[in-house]
């Protein structure tokens, strides 16, 4: 169990930022073979350095690389784990009104950590340019993105005698990866997760059908097992958060529904903080916070009350009123504020400008300062 007061960033941010146009161009040129990897890194590093300065100026105490080193919030990491490969699937993710590219990943061997994963080099660069007094925040997808999701574990029986061995290897791969980040200097890592929103949708669909619910309840139990096993025994001063996302692509979404169907499972996860989407009616009410917080004074709840999908600025008064409502359920000292998601979960980005992005974050900080101190 983690210790109290690890995070205490009442103003925080999920992680991804809108990509500048010259970075998009450089990535496309590299993909087409028109520039070298070194040329791409020159542009990428310069833009990350600017982004770090902008985040510090915005008042953030923990900063990311904006995920400027990747195309997808999840696939660039998962496809470079040992035991997985990239492939082009027949169809793609169907968001409301949009479809993504058809890239995906699948199992091609026994799962293990890749200690030469490109994200380690990216982290090392970020760590070297962050000023004193500012923390580096590393984001990666949760291991639950592998378990019975998008055919990523369908081939497990080709490499394992039983399902539990597959789950144990997945947990160990993540544990070793997190330890490697720690050894490189990471002290704050966030595991992003759309699985719980998927399970909310499925469990709601089978609300009155115990037989139909059972497979999804088993996925939830497997997710809890793998996540907790992955993070068990890591150094005590490593802060671990998760972000529960309902989908974020070109300002659209995948799932909807309140947290109640999965709250009991989230309340079992041994994270230090939970970033929870609460920017509209699709997220439901605050009642599930009781089960998620689960009377754990070491756990912080980061309320995503402002949207990253739109440039529209929320009413400070309305957001503060919602914080007050949450504070009647969770101690105010354990609350923080963020946008509900990042601004660019894929390199396409959401439908707002970079200037809009910083105006939104300025509003988040202003409200956090007023309501949370």
C-alpha positions in Angstrom: 0.0 0.0 0.0 1.3 3.4 -0.9 1.9 6.2 1.5 -0.3 9.3 2.0 0.5 12.6 0.3 2.6 11.4 -2.5 1.1 13.6 -5.2 -0.6 16.7 -3.9 -0.6 18.4 -7.2 -4.0 20.1 -7.0 -3.5 21.3 -10.6 -2.4 18.4 -12.9 -2.8 17.4 -16.5 -3.4 14.0 -18.2 -0.4 14.2 -20.5 -0.8 14.7 -24.3 -0.7 18.0 -26.1 -1.5 19.2 -29.6 1.3 18.5 -32.0 2.9 21.6 -33.7 2.6 21.6 -37.4 6.4 21.3 -38.1 6.5 18.2 -35.9 3.6 16.7 -37.9 5.4 17.5 -41.1 8.7 16.0 -39.8 7.0 12.8 -38.8 5.4 12.5 -42.2 8.7 13.2 -43.9 10.4 10.5 -41.8 7.6 8.0 -42.5 8.1 8.7 -46.3 11.8 8.3 -46.1 12.5 11.9 -46.9 14.5 12.7 -43.7 16.6 10.7 -41.3 15.7 9.6 -37.8 18.3 12.1 -36.5 16.5 14.9 -38.5 13.2 13.9 -36.9 14.7 13.9 -33.4 16.1 17.3 -33.9 12.6 18.7 -34.6 11.0 16.5 -31.9 13.5 17.5 -29.2 13.2 21.2 -30.0 9.4 21.1 -29.8 9.5 19.1 -26.6 11.8 21.6 -25.0 9.4 24.4 -26.0 6.5 22.4 -24.6 8.3 21.9 -21.2 8.8 25.6 -20.9 5.1 26.2 -21.7 4.0 23.7 -19.1 6.2 25.3 -16.5 4.9 28.7 -17.4 1.3 27.4 -17.1 2.1 26.4 -13.4 2.3 22.7 -13.7 4.6 21.0 -11.2 4.8 17.8 -13.2 5.4 17.9 -17.0 5.3 15.4 -19.8 6.8 15.3 -23.3 3.3 15.8 -24.7 3.6 12.3 -26.2 5.3 14.1 -29.1 7.4 11.0 -29.6 4.5 8.8 -30.6 1.6 8.6 -33.0 -0.9 6.8 -30.7 -1.3 7.1 -26.9 -1.1 3.4 -26.5 0.1 1.4 -29.6 3.6 2.9 -29.9 4.3 1.6 -26.4 2.5 -1.8 -26.6 3.9 -2.7 -30.0 7.4 -2.4 -28.6 6.9 -4.7 -25.6 8.5 -8.1 -25.9 6.0 -10.6 -27.4 4.0 -8.2 -29.6 4.0 -6.9 -33.1 2.3 -4.2 -35.2 -0.1 -5.2 -37.9 -2.8 -3.6 -40.1 -6.2 -4.8 -39.0 -9.1 -5.1 -41.4 -11.1 -2.4 -39.8 -10.4 0.4 -37.3 -11.8 1.9 -34.1 -15.3 3.4 -34.7 -15.7 6.6 -32.7 -18.9 8.7 -32.8 -18.6 10.2 -36.3 -15.0 9.3 -36.9 -12.8 6.2 -37.7 -9.1 5.9 -36.7 -6.3 4.5 -38.8 -6.2 0.7 -38.9 -2.9 0.1 -37.0 -3.1 -2.4 -34.2 -0.9 -4.8 -32.2 -1.1 -8.5 -31.6 0.7 -11.2 -29.6 3.6 -13.0 -31.4 5.4 -14.8 -28.5 5.7 -15.0 -24.8 5.4 -11.6 -23.1 8.4 -9.9 -21.6 9.8 -6.4 -20.9 11.9 -4.8 -23.7 14.7 -3.1 -21.8 15.7 -1.4 -25.1 12.2 0.1 -25.5 12.4 3.4 -27.3 10.4 5.1 -24.6 13.3 4.8 -22.2 15.5 7.0 -24.4 12.7 9.4 -24.8 12.3 9.6 -21.0 16.0 10.2 -20.6 15.9 13.2 -22.9 12.9 14.7 -21.1 14.5 14.2 -17.7 17.6 16.1 -18.9 15.8 19.2 -20.0 13.3 19.6 -17.1 14.3 22.5 -14.8 15.0 21.9 -11.1 11.9 21.7 -8.9 9.8 20.3 -11.7 8.9 16.6 -11.9 8.9 14.5 -15.0 5.6 12.6 -15.6 5.8 9.5 -17.8 2.6 8.2 -19.4 2.1 4.6 -20.7 -1.0 2.5 -21.4 -2.2 0.1 -18.8 -1.6 -3.6 -19.2 -5.4 -4.0 -19.2 -5.3 -2.8 -22.8 -3.9 -6.3 -23.7 -6.4 -8.5 -21.8 -9.2 -9.7 -24.1 -9.1 -6.4 -26.0 -9.0 -6.1 -29.8 -7.5 -9.6 -30.4 -4.4 -8.6 -28.5 -4.4 -11.7 -26.4 -6.4 -14.1 -28.6 -3.3 -16.1 -29.5 -2.2 -16.7 -25.9 -2.7 -20.5 -26.1 -0.1 -20.7 -28.9 2.6 -19.7 -26.3 1.2 -20.7 -22.9 -0.3 -23.8 -21.3 -2.7 -21.8 -19.3 -4.2 -18.3 -19.1 -2.9 -17.5 -15.6 0.7 -17.9 -16.9 0.0 -15.4 -19.6 -1.4 -12.9 -17.1 1.6 -13.4 -14.8 4.1 -12.8 -17.7 2.1 -9.6 -18.7 2.3 -8.4 -15.1 6.0 -9.1 -14.8 6.7 -7.4 -18.1 5.1 -4.2 -16.8 6.7 -4.5 -13.4 10.2 -4.8 -15.0 9.3 -1.9 -17.3 8.2 0.4 -14.5 11.3 -0.6 -12.5 13.5 0.4 -15.5 11.8 3.8 -15.7 12.5 4.2 -12.0 16.1 3.3 -12.4 16.4 6.0 -15.1 15.0 8.5 -12.7 11.2 8.4 -13.1 9.2 9.1 -9.9 5.8 9.7 -11.4 4.2 7.3 -13.9 0.6 7.3 -15.2 -1.0 4.3 -16.7 -3.7 5.3 -19.1 -6.8 3.0 -19.4 -9.8 2.9 -21.7 -10.7 -0.7 -20.5 -12.9 0.4 -17.6 -15.0 2.6 -19.9 -15.4 -0.4 -22.2 -16.4 -2.6 -19.3 -18.9 0.1 -18.1 -20.6 -0.1 -21.5 -20.7 -3.9 -21.5 -21.8 -4.3 -17.9 -24.6 -1.8 -18.5 -25.6 -3.6 -21.6 -26.0 -6.9 -19.6 -27.3 -5.3 -16.5 -30.1 -7.8 -16.1 -28.3 -10.8 -17.6 -25.9 -12.5 -15.1 -24.7 -14.9 -17.7 -23.9 -12.2 -20.2 -22.2 -10.1 -17.5 -19.9 -12.9 -16.4 -17.2 -12.7 -19.1 -16.8 -8.9 -18.5 -16.7 -9.4 -14.7 -13.9 -11.9 -15.3 -12.0 -9.3 -17.5 -12.4 -6.8 -14.7 -11.1 -9.3 -12.1 -8.1 -10.2 -14.4 -7.4 -6.5 -14.9 -7.2 -5.9 -11.1 -5.0 -8.9 -10.7 -2.5 -8.0 -13.4 -2.3 -4.3 -12.5 -1.8 -4.9 -8.8 0.8 -7.6 -9.5 2.6 -5.3 -11.9 2.9 -2.5 -9.4 3.5 -4.5 -6.3 7.0 -4.3 -4.7 8.1 -1.2 -6.7 10.1 1.5 -4.8 8.0 3.4 -2.2 8.8 6.8 -3.7 7.4 5.9 -7.1 4.1 7.7 -7.6 1.6 5.7 -9.8 -1.6 7.1 -11.2 -4.1 6.0 -13.7 -6.4 7.8 -16.2 -9.8 6.3 -16.9 -10.7 7.4 -20.5 -13.9 7.0 -22.5 -12.1 7.5 -25.8 -10.5 10.7 -27.3 -10.0 11.0 -31.0 -10.7 14.3 -33.0 -12.9 15.5 -30.1 -15.1 12.3 -30.3 -15.5 9.4 -27.9 -16.1 5.7 -27.8 -17.9 4.9 -24.6 -20.4 6.4 -22.1 -21.8 5.6 -18.7 -21.1 6.3 -15.1 -18.5 4.6 -13.0 -20.9 2.5 -10.8 -20.5 -0.8 -12.7 -16.7 -0.8 -12.2 -16.3 1.2 -9.0 -15.8 -1.8 -6.8 -12.9 -2.9 -9.1 -11.3 0.5 -9.2 -11.5 0.6 -5.4 -9.2 -2.4 -5.3 -6.5 -1.0 -7.5 -3.4 0.1 -5.6 -2.7 3.4 -7.4 -1.9 6.6 -5.7 -4.2 8.7 -7.9 -7.2 8.2 -10.3 -7.7 10.7 -13.1 -11.5 10.5 -13.7 -13.4 11.9 -16.7 -16.3 14.1 -15.4 -16.7 16.7 -18.0 -20.3 15.9 -19.1 -23.4 13.8 -18.5 -21.8 10.7 -20.1 -19.6 10.3 -17.0 -22.5 10.0 -14.5 -22.6 11.4 -11.0 -20.1 11.4 -8.1 -21.7 8.7 -6.0 -19.2 6.0 -7.3 -16.3 8.0 -5.8 -17.1 6.4 -2.5 -16.2 3.0 -3.7 -13.3 4.2 -5.8 -11.8 6.1 -3.0 -12.6 3.2 -0.7 -11.7 5.0 2.5 -8.0 5.1 1.5 -6.4 8.3 2.8 -3.4 7.7 0.6 -5.5 7.9 -2.6 -6.1 11.1 -4.6 -9.0 11.7 -7.0 -8.2 14.0 -10.0 -11.5 15.4 -11.3 -11.5 15.9 -15.0 -14.2 18.6 -14.9 -13.1 20.6 -17.9 -13.1 19.2 -21.4 -10.0 18.9 -23.7 -12.3 18.2 -26.7 -13.5 21.8 -27.1 -12.2 25.4 -26.9 -15.2 26.5 -25.0 -14.3 27.7 -21.6 -16.3 26.4 -18.7 -17.8 28.6 -16.0 -15.5 28.8 -13.0 -18.5 29.1 -10.7 -20.0 25.9 -12.1 -16.8 23.9 -11.9 -16.2 25.1 -8.3 -19.7 24.0 -7.4 -19.0 20.5 -8.7 -15.7 20.4 -6.8 -17.7 21.3 -3.7 -20.1 18.5 -4.5 -17.3 16.0 -4.8 -15.7 17.3 -1.6 -18.9 16.2 0.3 -17.9 12.6 -0.6 -14.1 12.7 -0.7 -11.9 14.9 1.6 -11.1 18.1 -0.3 -7.4 17.6 0.6 -7.5 14.4 -1.6 -8.9 16.2 -4.7 -7.2 17.6 -7.7 -8.3 19.2 -11.0 -7.4 18.5 -14.6 -9.0 18.4 -18.0 -10.9 15.1 -18.6 -8.3 13.8 -21.0 -5.2 14.9 -22.9 -5.5 17.3 -25.9 -4.1 14.8 -28.5 -4.4 11.1 -27.7 -3.3 10.5 -31.3 -1.2 12.8 -33.5 -4.4 14.0 -35.3 -5.3 16.0 -32.2 -8.6 17.4 -30.9 -10.6 20.1 -32.6 -9.1 23.2 -31.0 -6.0 25.3 -31.4 -2.7 25.3 -29.5 -3.7 28.7 -28.1 -7.0 27.3 -27.0 -5.2 24.5 -25.2 -3.2 26.9 -23.1 -6.3 29.0 -22.3 -8.0 25.9 -21.1 -5.1 25.0 -18.9 -5.0 28.5 -17.5 -8.6 28.1 -16.5 -7.9 24.8 -14.8 -5.1 26.3 -12.8 -7.2 29.4 -11.8 -10.1 27.2 -10.6 -7.8 24.7 -8.8 -6.1 27.7 -7.0 -9.5 29.0 -5.9 -11.2 25.7 -4.9 -8.3 23.5 -3.8 -5.5 25.8 -2.7 
